[in-house]
Amino acid sequence: MRLISKILLTGALAFQLNAANNDEVNINFKDLKVMDLIKITSKIVDKNILVNEEIKGNVDFISNKPIHKDELIKILGFALEDKGYTLVQNNDMLRVVKLTSSNSNVPIANISAKDDLYWMVTEVFTVKDTDVDYVASKIRHLLSKDAKMVTNKDSNALVITDFKDNITTVKQVVNIMTSGANKDTVIVELKNIDATEAKKNLDAIAKSKFNDKVETQKVTIVDNKDNNSLVIIGEKGNINYLARYIKNVDTDSSLIKRESKVFSLKNVEAINVIKILD
């Protein structure tokens, strides 16, 4: 049997605490003062909340199913955001601050810990295989108007201060953008054709077959004259295609296999024959 206790506050708020599950609460309110919502949230989640000034305004919330008590932090956060404020975490205390000044002393999110009580946080994460400035230019619109984002080229990392849900969305988008950007490498040693000439051939093929304006499609080809080999760098399927092509061209039966023969001339000078052959 589930035990339920119910509290009513002057017709503005009604909530039920489930004694069998202390992590859930049924809550509804209408025209509730924001300051009262702060007090109630602090009481239910057992968290100290520091407020430096009176926040005016009322809020409504309608729910038809129980919510986790920590979800009250999000409800309060949404209500505060609409009034130009937000929550930041400082040790065991939450502070209500103006959005315009919320970027100061914002905690760094600990992804290994359950930090559901964080509302606005700072997170640092590395962008793999793609230039961080390029990524930043594409995801800036996903951040809130009061968010801050900087890039670190040395570590190819993004530093973002924003609401936690926004940062989660940004990370998902970045993962999608950079998927497939991981570069593979294949080395092809040539026996019959010159690596420099082979590189010119492959560069032309790669340019016509792959879109070099798309980061994931770019192919880089480097010729190594010391051992007459090619290093092909790019997406696995693309470089394997080029490697198979050049290996086939380099087979013993290749029409461009190089051979050397010596001809002795009796009646003409060699330099004149060279001009004719050229």
PyMOL commands that set and color helices and strands:
alter all, ss='L'
color gray80, all
select helices_A, chain A and resi 34-45+71-82+99-101+132-142+164-178+195-209+215-217+236-249+270-277
alter helices_A, ss='H'
color red, helices_A
select strands_A, chain A and resi 4-9+13-18+24-33+48-51+58-61+67-68+85-90+93-98+120-126+148-152+157-163+184-189+220-224+229-234
alter strands_A, ss='S'
color yellow, strands_A
deselect
rebuild
show_as cartoon
